Amino acid sequence: MKKILSLLLALSALAFLQQSPINASVIQSKEFRHTADLESGGSLSINTDKGSVQVIAWDQNKVEIYARIEAPERVSDDYARRAVEAARVDVTGDARALTVRSNFDDVPSQNFVNFSKSLPHIHYEIRAPRQVNLTLDADRCRVDVEGLRGRIKINTDRTPVKASDLNGEIYLRMDRGEARLARIEGSFNIETDRTNGWLQAVLLRADSRLDIGRGDFEVGLSASQGLNLSANLGRREHLQTDFGITTKNLGGNRIEGTINGGGPRLVIHTDRSSVRLKRE
């Protein structure tokens, strides 16, 4: 009995030591650098959890990856070191399709009592060809994308998204965040929940869709932008517009009409949300 009690006390002491806070002056970190060929118009996939991602266009047929891996908060010095050492950045694929993935598989559990992991932060700075098809999946990060042309798919959870100077097909799926997009040309398909958004200097050249749940969005359009508008609103939803709408159908919670003589179709669906079409 005494041996069992001694063992339990030892395990408890170990757990206490591993849970003791780290000293900010000795936070561990490491860096990762890698450059890989990627042809113009190729595919780039990024998958990460916790940290930040910045993707900037450049005029080279290669991807330059810099990542800084930082220790998690509120853990012991020893666990911080082991977590950083175990975290990896995996780069796979070829010049036509490249994948960058944060790999936390080997990050250890915190202790024998609490088997949960505390993940390090990975902060990416990535340069990619201007013409690229990007798929970015991020959880609990900050996302910043700039200057790309192509098909851009961004899927996030608990993550603010900032994007600018994008041209092509923009797909955005967000759950709990904030979206700020500027100078967008082409089309968008945006679906969000518990997210507010601001879109500035948007030029729609193809059919687009805005599906907003529990959030407010403002879409800034050129004064000459032509649209075929289709809006489906609930009882607690609001659509404001700085544009005159030539209404074809106005009944119940549905609006069908044209703006500036018509153009690409813009479908708006809201749930406990509001949307404003702003003239810029």
Residue pairs with C-beta under 8 A, 6 or more apart in sequence:
11 112
11 113
12 113
14 111
14 112
15 111
15 112
15 113
15 114
17 76
17 78
18 75
18 76
18 78
18 79
18 110
18 111
19 75
19 76
19 110
19 111
19 114
20 76
21 74
21 75
21 76
22 71
22 74
22 75
22 76
22 77
22 80
23 77
26 77
27 70
27 71
27 80
28 70
28 71
28 77
28 80
28 81
28 84
28 85
29 68
29 69
29 70
29 71
29 84
30 68
30 69
30 84
30 85
31 66
31 67
31 68
31 69
32 65
32 66
32 67
32 68
32 69
32 89
33 65
33 66
33 67
34 64
34 65
34 89
34 91
35 62
35 63
35 64
35 65
36 62
36 63
36 65
36 91
36 93
36 95
36 98
37 61
37 62
37 63
37 94
37 95
38 44
38 61
38 62
38 63
38 95
38 96
38 98
38 128
38 129
38 132
39 61
39 95
39 96
39 129
40 61
40 129
40 130
40 131
40 132
41 129
41 131
41 132
41 133
41 150
42 95
42 96
42 97
42 98
42 129
42 132
42 133
43 96
43 97
43 98
43 132
43 133
43 134
43 135
44 55
44 63
44 97
44 98
44 99
44 100
44 128
44 132
44 133
44 134
44 135
45 97
45 98
45 99
45 100
45 134
45 135
45 136
45 137
46 53
46 55
46 99
46 100
46 101
46 124
46 126
46 134
46 135
46 136
46 137
46 138
47 99
47 100
47 101
47 102
47 136
47 137
47 138
48 100
48 101
48 102
48 122
48 124
48 137
48 138
48 139
48 141
49 102
49 104
49 119
49 138
49 139
49 140
49 141
50 102
50 119
50 120
50 121
50 122
50 139
50 140
50 141
51 70
51 102
51 120
51 121
51 122
51 123
51 124
51 141
51 142
52 121
52 123
52 124
52 141
52 142
52 143
52 144
53 124
53 126
53 136
53 138
53 141
53 142
53 143
53 144
54 124
54 125
54 126
54 144
54 145
54 146
55 124
55 126
55 127
55 128
55 134
55 136
55 144
55 145
55 146
55 148
56 125
56 126
56 127
56 128
56 146
56 147
57 127
57 128
57 129
57 130
57 132
57 146
57 147
57 148
57 149
57 165
58 64
58 127
58 128
58 129
58 130
59 129
59 130
60 127
60 129
61 95
61 129
62 129
63 98
63 100
63 126
63 127
63 128
63 129
64 126
64 127
65 89
65 91
65 100
65 124
65 125
65 126
66 124
66 125
66 126
67 89
67 122
67 123
67 124
67 125
68 122
68 123
69 84
69 87
69 89
69 120
69 121
69 122
70 84
70 120
70 121
70 122
70 123
71 80
71 81
71 83
71 84
71 120
71 121
72 80
72 83
72 118
72 119
72 120
72 121
73 118
74 118
75 83
75 110
75 118
79 108
79 110
79 118
82 107
82 108
83 107
83 108
83 117
83 118
83 119
83 120
84 120
86 104
86 106
86 107
86 108
87 102
87 103
87 104
87 106
87 107
87 119
87 120
87 122
88 102
88 103
88 106
89 100
89 101
89 102
89 103
89 122
90 99
90 100
90 101
90 102
90 103
91 98
91 99
91 100
91 101
92 98
92 99
92 101
93 99
100 124
100 126
102 122
104 117
104 119
104 120
107 117
107 118
107 119
107 120
108 117
109 115
109 116
109 117
110 116
110 117
110 118
128 134
128 148
130 147
130 148
130 149
131 148
131 149
131 150
132 148
132 149
132 150
133 150
133 151
133 152
134 145
134 148
134 150
134 151
134 152
134 153
134 154
135 153
135 155
136 143
136 145
136 152
136 153
136 154
136 155
136 156
137 155
137 156
138 154
138 155
138 156
138 157
138 159
139 156
139 157
139 158
139 159
140 157
140 158
140 159
141 156
141 159
142 159
142 160
142 162
143 154
143 156
143 159
143 160
143 161
143 162
143 163
144 161
144 162
144 163
145 152
145 154
145 161
145 162
145 163
145 164
145 166
146 163
146 164
146 165
147 164
147 165
147 166
148 165
148 166
148 167
148 168
149 166
149 167
149 168
150 168
150 169
151 168
151 169
151 171
152 163
152 166
152 168
152 169
152 170
152 171
153 171
154 161
154 163
154 171
154 172
154 173
154 174
155 173
155 174
156 173
156 174
156 175
156 177
157 174
157 175
157 176
157 177
158 175
158 176
158 177
159 174
159 177
160 177
160 178
160 179
160 180
161 172
161 174
161 177
161 178
161 179
161 180
161 181
162 180
162 181
163 170
163 180
163 181
163 182
163 184
164 181
164 182
164 183
165 182
165 183
166 181
166 183
166 184
166 185
166 186
167 184
167 185
167 186
168 185
168 186
168 187
169 186
169 187
169 188
169 189
169 206
170 181
170 184
170 186
170 187
170 188
170 189
170 190
171 188
171 189
171 190
172 179
172 181
172 188
172 189
172 190
172 191
172 192
173 191
173 192
174 190
174 191
174 192
174 193
174 195
175 192
175 193
175 194
175 195
176 193
176 194
176 195
177 192
177 195
178 195
178 196
178 197
179 190
179 192
179 195
179 196
179 197
179 198
179 199
180 197
180 198
181 197
181 198
181 199
181 200
181 202
182 199
182 200
182 201
183 200
183 201
184 199
184 201
184 202
184 203
185 202
185 203
185 205
186 203
186 204
186 205
186 206
187 204
187 205
187 206
187 207
187 208
187 264
188 199
188 202
188 204
188 208
188 209
188 210
189 208
189 209
190 197
190 209
190 210
190 211
190 212
190 217
191 209
191 211
192 211
192 212
192 213
192 215
192 217
193 213
193 214
193 215
194 213
194 214
194 215
195 212
195 215
196 215
196 216
196 217
197 212
197 215
197 216
197 217
197 218
198 217
198 218
198 220
199 217
199 218
199 219
199 220
200 220
200 280
201 220
201 222
201 280
202 219
202 220
202 221
202 225
203 221
203 222
203 225
204 221
204 225
204 227
204 263
204 264
204 266
205 264
206 264
207 264
207 265
207 266
207 267
208 264
208 265
208 266
208 267
209 266
209 267
209 268
209 269
210 217
210 219
210 266
210 267
210 268
210 269
210 275
211 269
211 270
212 268
212 269
212 270
212 271
212 273
212 275
213 270
213 271
213 272
213 273
214 271
214 272
214 273
215 273
216 273
216 274
216 275
217 273
217 274
217 275
217 276
218 275
218 276
218 278
219 275
219 276
219 277
219 278
220 278
220 279
220 280
221 227
221 243
221 277
221 278
221 279
221 280
222 279
222 280
223 279
223 280
224 260
225 243
225 259
225 260
225 263
226 258
226 259
226 260
226 261
226 262
226 263
226 264
227 243
227 258
227 259
227 260
227 262
227 263
227 264
227 265
227 266
228 257
228 258
228 259
228 262
228 263
228 264
228 265
228 266
229 245
229 255
229 256
229 257
229 258
229 259
229 265
229 266
229 268
230 254
230 255
230 256
230 265
230 266
230 267
230 268
231 239
231 254
231 255
231 256
231 267
231 268
231 269
231 270
231 275
232 253
232 254
232 267
232 268
232 269
232 270
233 239
233 253
233 254
233 255
233 268
233 270
234 253
234 270
234 271
234 272
235 253
236 272
237 253
237 270
237 271
237 272
237 273
237 274
237 275
238 274
238 275
239 255
239 268
239 270
239 274
239 275
239 276
239 277
240 274
240 275
240 276
240 277
241 259
241 276
241 277
242 276
242 277
242 278
242 279
243 259
243 260
243 277
243 279
244 259
245 255
245 257
245 258
245 259
246 257
246 258
246 259
247 255
247 256
247 257
248 256
248 257
248 258
249 255
249 256
249 257
250 256
250 257
259 277
268 275
